[in-house]
Amino acid sequence: MPSEWVLLAVSLLWALTCHLPFFSAALQGRSWSDPSSWGFGAALFVGALALNFVVLAVFCHGRLLKPLVAVLLVVAAGSTHFMQAFGVYLDPSMLRNALRTDVGEARELLSLGFAGRLLLQAALPIALLWGIQLRQRTFGRALGLRLLWIVGGVAVLVGAVLAVFQPFSSLMRNHKEIRYLITPTNVLWSTGSVVAEDLKGAARPRQPIGLDAAPGPQMQARTRPTVLVVVVGETARAANWGLNGYARQTTPELAKIPTLVNFPQVTSCGTNTEVSVPCLFAPVGRRDYDEATIRGSESLLHVLKRAGVGVLWRDNQSGCKGVCEGLPSEEVLQLNPPGLCADGRCMDEALLLGLDERLAQAKGTQVLVLHQLGNHGPSYFRRYPEAFAKFQPACTQDDLRQCTQAEIVNAYDNVLLYTDHVLATLIERLQARAATVDSAVLYVSDHGESLGESNLFLHGLPYAIAPDVQKQVPMVMWFSEGLTAAAGLDLDCVRRRATQPAAHDHLFHTVLGLTDVRTALYAPDWDLLRACRKAQP
């Protein structure tokens, strides 16, 4: 068989099996009783078919044809499974998230549905592909024919677009994210973008920031150790946070702490960890978002360290995403606390390992960052001990499609119960040392989660179209009496400020103000506590 026929057959397979999310999104809101909808749909189908063929024809030649097509068949089948199962878009941000996934996360995403998709859309086509004998041609003839086929494919693609140019251009202009539903072109483009950006970043060191950072008079005047614990939550959404008025009390222990301040209206910088965590520790976040600048620069922790603050990042997930590069850090799994780790994962209580000893030895001003595993899906049931399995029946499957939405929500809420316990335990231990150590806790989740609403699961949708549940996150603060007095904080004022909207953008400047680190990077208007301190930094 001529190689171009094979590529055309593969392109047709993808158009019929992998492009359903794209066609569904592109045709949303159109009436099938309108003949123009059929014409628009037909043009999209032909255009997608031509695009697939051109991409294959450019890269798949000679002896490399079968191996490359086989790899792309697996990529296309796997990508389609996750797009249809969870409603995700495979844009560069999502691909970066996927490429940073560790073995534990990847294992939980494997399911019978995933295996079935690979069997039908990858394994069987690959078996057929390997049984085909490709027609042999001289180099010159093969090159000439391939160029003709590519020109023909491009002509068909252009013709299909021109046939529906007005509605198509409007669609692409108003919903640019739809292009990331065309598989496997979306994977190839996004992977190339991520690799190119990473190579560019690797070629130059992180740009230092806050070179003028220095301790302020309050920090210098403090006679007792000061410890600020920043807890970076994972995938906790504000809609299910008990302190926010959720129908269920998912935060019973925190609700009993009278000095706790809850912020019910907090917006995340991104919808996935790869975006949110670096952005959370950057001077300018979502309000003037520049991914290249954020990833290519030092973080808040570097600024604190430069001012003499002791910093430590303790991780129970997939790393600090560059935030702690070159700074002291620990992985909970390597510490392996007894009874809290199994199968390559640890419960979040392991983050508190050795905290009492650390407080007993604390000197000066310290910032400890705890990065939770939290509500990381889809295996919510693996994130909490049996003692916190309050809401039943809970989903106990890695494949969320095997559970009802109520079961998924039950498992998710059980994780929030456990997070509530971890935070309350942290505060209890800090309170126990209040006579000798001034302390504070700032907890905020990195992003939210979809639990089946609008047939969406997990997170990571492009920010512009992501639902609020993926962007609205819980945040709480707690201050010991000693720190409240030392910082001149008016807690009633803080509670009033908490009723107003806040965002990830506030964290950088709030921490600088609370620790009294002086730098030109500090933006007073973005410090949540500035108006509530009697002595202004």
TIDOTOR-702216 format. One line per 8 residues: number of its first residue (from 1); their letters; for each residue x negated, y negated, z negated of C-alpha. Coordinates in nm, 3 decimals, decimal comma. Example, Ala and Ser with C-alpha at 12.3 -4.5 7.8 and 13.67 -1.06 7.14 Angstrom:
BEGIN
1) as) -1,230 0,450 -0,780 | -1,367 0,106 -0,714
***
This chain:
BEGIN
1) mpsewvll) 0,000 0,000 0,000 | -0,129 -0,353 0,074 | -0,238 -0,526 -0,248 | -0,006 -0,821 -0,184 | 0,296 -0,589 -0,190 | 0,187 -0,464 -0,532 | 0,153 -0,821 -0,660 | 0,492 -0,911 -0,515
9) avsllwal) 0,651 -0,610 -0,689 | 0,495 -0,709 -1,023 | 0,613 -1,068 -0,974 | 0,966 -0,944 -0,909 | 0,951 -0,726 -1,222 | 0,856 -1,028 -1,431 | 1,126 -1,246 -1,276 | 1,387 -0,983 -1,360
17) tchlpffs) 1,269 -0,888 -1,710 | 1,047 -1,161 -1,858 | 1,212 -1,484 -1,744 | 1,550 -1,443 -1,913 | 1,462 -1,695 -2,191 | 1,360 -1,947 -1,923 | 1,674 -1,898 -1,713 | 1,894 -1,912 -2,023
25) aalqgrsw) 1,741 -2,241 -2,140 | 1,737 -2,397 -1,792 | 2,101 -2,311 -1,720 | 2,235 -2,398 -2,064 | 2,543 -2,616 -2,042 | 2,612 -2,536 -1,676 | 2,943 -2,388 -1,570 | 2,929 -2,071 -1,360
33) sdpsswgf) 3,249 -2,180 -1,186 | 3,043 -2,460 -1,028 | 2,873 -2,339 -0,705 | 2,581 -2,574 -0,772 | 2,495 -2,372 -1,083 | 2,450 -2,061 -0,871 | 2,235 -2,253 -0,625 | 2,025 -2,400 -0,904
41) gaalfvga) 1,982 -2,059 -1,068 | 1,885 -1,897 -0,736 | 1,626 -2,167 -0,668 | 1,478 -2,119 -1,017 | 1,457 -1,743 -0,963 | 1,283 -1,779 -0,627 | 1,051 -2,047 -0,765 | 0,955 -1,834 -1,067
49) lalnfvvl) 0,897 -1,534 -0,840 | 0,671 -1,741 -0,614 | 0,480 -1,888 -0,908 | 0,412 -1,542 -1,050 | 0,288 -1,421 -0,713 | 0,057 -1,718 -0,653 | -0,100 -1,681 -0,997 | -0,159 -1,308 -0,941
57) avfchgrl) -0,283 -1,357 -0,587 | -0,542 -1,614 -0,695 | -0,698 -1,400 -0,968 | -0,635 -1,034 -0,885 | -0,864 -0,902 -0,611 | -1,032 -0,577 -0,509 | -1,141 -0,346 -0,787 | -1,030 -0,596 -1,052
65) lkplvavl) -0,670 -0,596 -0,929 | -0,544 -0,294 -1,119 | -0,718 -0,369 -1,453 | -0,614 -0,736 -1,450 | -0,254 -0,658 -1,354 | -0,241 -0,390 -1,625 | -0,357 -0,638 -1,889 | -0,106 -0,898 -1,770
73) lvvaagst) 0,176 -0,643 -1,778 | 0,100 -0,577 -2,145 | 0,071 -0,949 -2,220 | 0,398 -1,028 -2,041 | 0,589 -0,746 -2,211 | 0,460 -0,833 -2,559 | 0,519 -1,204 -2,513 | 0,872 -1,150 -2,389
81) hfmqafgv) 0,949 -0,935 -2,691 | 0,850 -1,208 -2,936 | 1,019 -1,482 -2,736 | 1,349 -1,295 -2,727 | 1,326 -1,151 -3,078 | 1,239 -1,475 -3,258 | 1,323 -1,756 -3,013 | 0,965 -1,889 -2,998
89) yldpsmlr) 0,799 -2,092 -2,724 | 0,448 -1,987 -2,624 | 0,294 -2,332 -2,603 | -0,071 -2,406 -2,697 | 0,023 -2,463 -3,060 | 0,193 -2,124 -3,088 | -0,091 -1,952 -2,902 | -0,341 -2,106 -3,141
97) nalrtdvg) -0,132 -1,972 -3,427 | -0,124 -1,626 -3,268 | -0,498 -1,621 -3,201 | -0,565 -1,704 -3,568 | -0,336 -1,424 -3,691 | -0,518 -1,178 -3,915 | -0,477 -0,800 -3,911 | -0,220 -0,804 -4,191
105) earellsl) 0,005 -1,050 -4,011 | -0,027 -0,869 -3,680 | 0,060 -0,534 -3,837 | 0,387 -0,671 -3,972 | 0,493 -0,791 -3,627 | 0,469 -0,444 -3,476 | 0,800 -0,260 -3,457 | 0,990 0,007 -3,264
113) gfagrlll) 1,144 -0,268 -3,054 | 0,800 -0,396 -2,965 | 0,681 -0,045 -2,881 | 0,988 0,018 -2,666 | 0,933 -0,304 -2,475 | 0,570 -0,211 -2,408 | 0,672 0,135 -2,291 | 0,939 0,019 -2,045
121) qaalpial) 0,784 -0,305 -1,919 | 0,415 -0,223 -1,939 | 0,328 0,145 -1,977 | 0,559 0,278 -1,702 | 0,465 0,006 -1,449 | 0,096 0,063 -1,527 | 0,139 0,437 -1,464 | 0,301 0,361 -1,128
129) lwgiqlrq) 0,032 0,105 -1,050 | -0,246 0,355 -1,111 | -0,080 0,606 -0,880 | -0,083 0,364 -0,587 | -0,371 0,373 -0,342 | -0,449 0,021 -0,224 | -0,508 -0,026 0,147 | -0,875 -0,089 0,221
137) rtfgralg) -0,974 -0,390 0,434 | -1,292 -0,557 0,541 | -1,391 -0,857 0,326 | -1,312 -1,110 0,595 | -0,972 -0,965 0,677 | -0,881 -0,925 0,308 | -0,975 -1,287 0,236 | -0,786 -1,421 0,537
145) lrllwivg) -0,468 -1,229 0,459 | -0,483 -1,321 0,092 | -0,513 -1,689 0,178 | -0,211 -1,662 0,410 | -0,009 -1,496 0,136 | -0,110 -1,763 -0,115 | -0,018 -2,042 0,129 | 0,314 -1,870 0,189
153) gvavlvga) 0,376 -1,835 -0,184 | 0,300 -2,200 -0,244 | 0,531 -2,297 0,041 | 0,815 -2,091 -0,108 | 0,751 -2,241 -0,452 | 0,754 -2,597 -0,315 | 1,062 -2,525 -0,106 | 1,250 -2,387 -0,406
161) vlavfqpf) 1,164 -2,693 -0,614 | 1,256 -2,938 -0,337 | 1,589 -2,762 -0,284 | 1,693 -2,858 -0,639 | 1,449 -3,139 -0,701 | 1,683 -3,385 -0,872 | 1,824 -3,152 -1,140 | 1,489 -2,973 -1,174
169) sslmrnhk) 1,288 -3,292 -1,225 | 1,543 -3,412 -1,478 | 1,518 -3,081 -1,662 | 1,137 -3,091 -1,672 | 1,135 -3,455 -1,777 | 1,383 -3,417 -2,062 | 1,290 -3,064 -2,170 | 0,921 -3,020 -2,100
177) eirylitp) 0,901 -2,735 -2,346 | 1,101 -2,508 -2,113 | 0,792 -2,449 -1,900 | 0,649 -2,250 -2,190 | 0,920 -1,988 -2,137 | 0,783 -1,875 -1,798 | 0,589 -1,557 -1,875 | 0,299 -1,478 -1,836
185) tnvlwstg) 0,203 -1,817 -1,690 | 0,280 -1,975 -2,028 | 0,034 -1,742 -2,203 | -0,241 -1,800 -1,946 | -0,203 -2,178 -1,953 | -0,173 -2,204 -2,332 | -0,463 -1,969 -2,397 | -0,679 -2,164 -2,154
193) svvaedlk) -0,587 -2,490 -2,325 | -0,672 -2,352 -2,670 | -1,002 -2,200 -2,559 | -1,104 -2,519 -2,378 | -1,022 -2,732 -2,680 | -1,207 -2,498 -2,915 | -1,514 -2,497 -2,692 | -1,506 -2,874 -2,677
201) gaarprqp) -1,480 -2,890 -3,056 | -1,759 -2,636 -3,105 | -1,989 -2,850 -2,891 | -1,974 -3,137 -3,138 | -1,976 -3,146 -3,518 | -1,677 -3,267 -3,717 | -1,674 -3,643 -3,736 | -1,732 -3,764 -4,092
209) igldaapg) -1,466 -3,985 -4,245 | -1,458 -4,191 -4,561 | -1,832 -4,253 -4,570 | -1,761 -4,538 -4,814 | -1,576 -4,311 -5,060 | -1,667 -4,382 -5,421 | -1,516 -4,329 -5,767 | -1,296 -4,613 -5,887
217) pqmqartr) -1,305 -4,768 -6,236 | -1,029 -4,541 -6,369 | -1,216 -4,226 -6,265 | -1,537 -4,358 -6,416 | -1,364 -4,454 -6,740 | -1,195 -4,118 -6,798 | -1,343 -3,933 -7,092 | -1,157 -3,607 -7,043
225) ptvlvvvv) -1,166 -3,369 -6,746 | -0,899 -3,430 -6,483 | -0,770 -3,140 -6,272 | -0,531 -3,186 -5,981 | -0,393 -2,864 -5,835 | -0,254 -2,899 -5,483 | -0,044 -2,596 -5,388 | 0,008 -2,560 -5,014
233) getaraan) 0,322 -2,352 -4,973 | 0,395 -2,131 -4,676 | 0,720 -2,129 -4,478 | 0,940 -2,252 -4,763 | 1,230 -2,456 -4,630 | 1,408 -2,732 -4,815 | 1,754 -2,596 -4,732 | 1,705 -2,294 -4,962
241) wglngyar) 1,521 -2,474 -5,243 | 1,725 -2,454 -5,562 | 1,617 -2,796 -5,692 | 1,758 -2,951 -5,372 | 2,113 -2,840 -5,454 | 2,112 -2,507 -5,270 | 2,414 -2,292 -5,358 | 2,181 -2,035 -5,515
249) qttpelak) 1,941 -2,119 -5,793 | 1,614 -2,012 -5,634 | 1,407 -2,230 -5,869 | 1,536 -2,144 -6,219 | 1,200 -2,173 -6,400 | 1,104 -2,506 -6,244 | 1,452 -2,641 -6,324 | 1,374 -2,596 -6,696
257) iptlvnfp) 1,067 -2,824 -6,683 | 1,197 -3,170 -6,780 | 0,893 -3,362 -6,657 | 0,898 -3,206 -6,309 | 0,977 -3,443 -6,021 | 1,145 -3,297 -5,712 | 1,132 -3,462 -5,370 | 1,437 -3,339 -5,173
265) qvtscgtn) 1,373 -3,524 -4,843 | 1,029 -3,426 -4,716 | 0,935 -3,380 -4,350 | 0,646 -3,163 -4,237 | 0,384 -3,263 -3,983 | 0,428 -2,948 -3,776 | 0,627 -2,629 -3,746 | 0,335 -2,388 -3,789
273) tevsvpcl) 0,034 -2,354 -4,016 | -0,225 -2,429 -3,748 | -0,077 -2,776 -3,700 | 0,057 -2,860 -4,045 | -0,239 -2,775 -4,269 | -0,502 -2,986 -4,086 | -0,247 -3,264 -4,044 | -0,154 -3,251 -4,413
281) fapvgrrd) -0,512 -3,333 -4,514 | -0,569 -3,601 -4,246 | -0,548 -3,981 -4,294 | -0,289 -4,018 -4,020 | -0,043 -3,737 -3,968 | 0,275 -3,707 -3,767 | 0,335 -4,083 -3,749 | 0,042 -4,123 -3,508
289) ydeatirg) -0,037 -3,761 -3,432 | -0,360 -3,685 -3,246 | -0,446 -3,316 -3,263 | -0,795 -3,352 -3,114 | -0,890 -3,623 -3,365 | -0,752 -3,430 -3,661 | -0,925 -3,104 -3,566 | -1,249 -3,283 -3,483
297) sesllhvl) -1,272 -3,477 -3,810 | -1,340 -3,404 -4,174 | -1,048 -3,379 -4,415 | -0,929 -3,529 -4,741 | -1,137 -3,272 -4,929 | -1,459 -3,398 -4,769 | -1,370 -3,753 -4,871 | -1,303 -3,643 -5,230
305) kragvgvl) -1,631 -3,451 -5,242 | -1,817 -3,756 -5,114 | -1,678 -3,955 -5,407 | -1,801 -3,700 -5,662 | -1,481 -3,502 -5,703 | -1,526 -3,127 -5,742 | -1,321 -2,942 -5,478 | -1,234 -2,576 -5,424
313) wrdnqsgc) -1,006 -2,412 -5,166 | -0,859 -2,077 -5,276 | -0,681 -1,892 -4,998 | -0,419 -1,618 -4,995 | -0,345 -1,639 -4,626 | -0,531 -1,686 -4,300 | -0,783 -1,955 -4,391 | -0,798 -2,330 -4,437
321) kgvceglp) -0,784 -2,413 -4,063 | -1,102 -2,618 -4,087 | -0,985 -2,830 -4,379 | -1,244 -2,681 -4,616 | -1,524 -2,629 -4,365 | -1,860 -2,653 -4,543 | -1,695 -2,682 -4,885 | -1,654 -2,428 -5,169
329) seevlqln) -1,378 -2,179 -5,087 | -1,256 -1,837 -5,200 | -1,037 -1,568 -5,050 | -0,807 -1,401 -5,300 | -0,828 -1,068 -5,122 | -1,204 -1,058 -5,177 | -1,154 -1,133 -5,547 | -0,916 -0,832 -5,551
337) ppglcadg) -0,742 -0,890 -5,886 | -0,607 -0,560 -6,027 | -0,241 -0,483 -5,965 | -0,184 -0,777 -5,730 | -0,336 -0,664 -5,399 | -0,247 -0,375 -5,167 | -0,262 -0,298 -4,795 | -0,469 -0,604 -4,717
345) rcmdeall) -0,232 -0,848 -4,890 | -0,213 -1,006 -5,237 | 0,077 -1,146 -5,434 | 0,054 -1,521 -5,489 | 0,000 -1,481 -5,864 | -0,354 -1,378 -5,766 | -0,418 -1,745 -5,684 | -0,414 -1,814 -6,059
353) lglderla) -0,696 -1,568 -6,130 | -0,953 -1,720 -6,364 | -0,761 -2,046 -6,401 | -0,793 -2,055 -6,781 | -1,170 -2,011 -6,761 | -1,193 -2,280 -6,494 | -0,997 -2,524 -6,710 | -1,215 -2,445 -7,011
361) qakgtqvl) -1,527 -2,533 -6,811 | -1,381 -2,830 -6,622 | -1,584 -3,150 -6,607 | -1,514 -3,481 -6,439 | -1,241 -3,488 -6,174 | -1,152 -3,162 -5,999 | -0,915 -3,086 -5,709 | -0,816 -2,722 -5,667
369) vlhqlgnh) -0,619 -2,628 -5,353 | -0,417 -2,306 -5,365 | -0,300 -2,183 -5,022 | -0,005 -1,949 -5,067 | 0,113 -1,652 -4,865 | 0,458 -1,766 -4,976 | 0,750 -1,690 -4,746 | 0,537 -1,579 -4,453
377) gpsyfrry) 0,764 -1,373 -4,225 | 0,891 -1,156 -4,089 | 0,818 -0,919 -4,381 | 0,971 -1,130 -4,657 | 1,034 -0,821 -4,869 | 0,658 -0,771 -4,903 | 0,603 -1,114 -5,059 | 0,753 -1,058 -5,405
385) peafakfq) 0,731 -0,797 -5,683 | 1,031 -0,575 -5,754 | 1,115 -0,783 -6,061 | 1,217 -1,072 -5,833 | 1,446 -0,871 -5,604 | 1,751 -1,052 -5,742 | 1,950 -1,115 -5,426 | 2,074 -0,791 -5,271
393) pactqddl) 2,098 -0,621 -5,033 | 1,767 -0,755 -4,903 | 1,614 -0,686 -4,564 | 1,333 -0,431 -4,602 | 1,235 -0,413 -4,235 | 0,946 -0,576 -4,051 | 1,178 -0,605 -3,749 | 1,435 -0,866 -3,852
401) rqctqaei) 1,674 -0,753 -3,580 | 1,736 -0,439 -3,782 | 1,891 -0,648 -4,061 | 2,197 -0,868 -4,098 | 2,144 -1,240 -4,145 | 2,270 -1,211 -4,503 | 2,006 -0,947 -4,578 | 1,734 -1,164 -4,425
409) vnaydnvl) 1,840 -1,464 -4,635 | 1,847 -1,248 -4,949 | 1,489 -1,134 -4,894 | 1,379 -1,489 -4,812 | 1,543 -1,630 -5,126 | 1,377 -1,363 -5,339 | 1,040 -1,496 -5,222 | 1,141 -1,846 -5,330
417) lytdhvla) 1,226 -1,705 -5,673 | 0,874 -1,568 -5,690 | 0,719 -1,897 -5,574 | 0,919 -2,069 -5,846 | 0,766 -1,829 -6,099 | 0,411 -1,882 -5,970 | 0,445 -2,261 -5,988 | 0,604 -2,250 -6,333
425) tlierlqa) 0,325 -2,021 -6,456 | 0,065 -2,259 -6,316 | 0,224 -2,554 -6,496 | 0,254 -2,352 -6,818 | -0,119 -2,275 -6,812 | -0,209 -2,635 -6,744 | 0,022 -2,747 -7,023 | -0,150 -2,506 -7,261
433) raatvdsa) -0,476 -2,698 -7,200 | -0,315 -3,042 -7,219 | -0,501 -3,127 -7,541 | -0,837 -3,112 -7,363 | -0,768 -3,145 -6,988 | -0,554 -3,400 -6,805 | -0,381 -3,228 -6,514 | -0,125 -3,254 -6,237
441) vlyvsdhg) 0,038 -3,028 -5,978 | 0,148 -3,127 -5,629 | 0,330 -2,855 -5,437 | 0,446 -2,892 -5,078 | 0,523 -2,634 -4,811 | 0,345 -2,649 -4,475 | 0,663 -2,601 -4,268 | 1,008 -2,445 -4,283
449) eslgesnl) 1,171 -2,142 -4,126 | 1,465 -2,033 -3,913 | 1,662 -1,741 -4,055 | 1,885 -1,656 -3,761 | 2,062 -1,987 -3,710 | 2,126 -2,035 -3,338 | 1,958 -1,696 -3,291 | 1,622 -1,842 -3,396
457) flhglpya) 1,385 -1,670 -3,636 | 1,053 -1,757 -3,801 | 0,901 -2,092 -3,696 | 0,670 -2,261 -3,448 | 0,913 -2,422 -3,203 | 0,781 -2,736 -3,031 | 0,830 -3,018 -3,279 | 1,058 -3,221 -3,052
465) iapdvqkq) 1,321 -2,947 -3,032 | 1,261 -2,762 -3,359 | 1,566 -2,750 -3,590 | 1,550 -2,936 -3,920 | 1,512 -2,612 -4,117 | 1,166 -2,573 -3,960 | 1,066 -2,931 -4,048 | 1,232 -3,008 -4,384
473) vpmvmwfs) 1,023 -2,868 -4,671 | 1,029 -2,867 -5,052 | 0,788 -3,075 -5,259 | 0,747 -3,117 -5,636 | 0,505 -3,300 -5,867 | 0,418 -3,249 -6,231 | 0,188 -3,454 -6,456 | 0,056 -3,377 -6,802
481) egltaaag) 0,108 -3,641 -7,071 | -0,264 -3,716 -7,071 | -0,279 -3,780 -6,697 | 0,044 -3,979 -6,707 | -0,115 -4,211 -6,962 | -0,460 -4,222 -6,798 | -0,314 -4,306 -6,456 | -0,060 -4,547 -6,598
489) ldldcvrr) 0,229 -4,358 -6,436 | 0,592 -4,452 -6,491 | 0,774 -4,120 -6,444 | 1,115 -4,285 -6,414 | 0,974 -4,488 -6,124 | 0,836 -4,168 -5,966 | 1,180 -4,007 -5,993 | 1,338 -4,305 -5,820
497) ratqpaah) 1,079 -4,287 -5,542 | 1,153 -3,916 -5,506 | 1,509 -3,992 -5,396 | 1,372 -4,160 -5,082 | 1,237 -3,983 -4,772 | 0,877 -3,863 -4,780 | 0,647 -3,674 -4,544 | 0,324 -3,482 -4,515
505) dhlfhtvl) 0,168 -3,813 -4,413 | 0,187 -3,927 -4,776 | -0,033 -3,654 -4,926 | -0,374 -3,790 -4,818 | -0,318 -4,133 -4,969 | -0,127 -4,012 -5,275 | -0,416 -3,784 -5,374 | -0,670 -4,064 -5,319
513) gltdvrta) -0,466 -4,294 -5,542 | -0,407 -4,033 -5,811 | -0,775 -3,938 -5,833 | -0,883 -4,304 -5,801 | -1,113 -4,255 -5,504 | -1,188 -4,585 -5,334 | -1,225 -4,590 -4,954 | -1,115 -4,806 -4,662
521) lyapdwdl) -0,915 -4,506 -4,540 | -0,670 -4,550 -4,826 | -0,335 -4,691 -4,707 | -0,143 -4,818 -5,012 | 0,194 -4,807 -4,839 | 0,154 -4,430 -4,790 | 0,073 -4,360 -5,155 | 0,393 -4,223 -5,309
529) lracrkaq) 0,279 -4,319 -5,661 | 0,124 -4,660 -5,603 | 0,430 -4,863 -5,705 | 0,467 -4,645 -6,014 | 0,116 -4,700 -6,156 | 0,068 -4,983 -6,400 | -0,293 -5,025 -6,295 | -0,314 -5,039 -5,918
537) p) -0,621 -4,891 -5,744
***
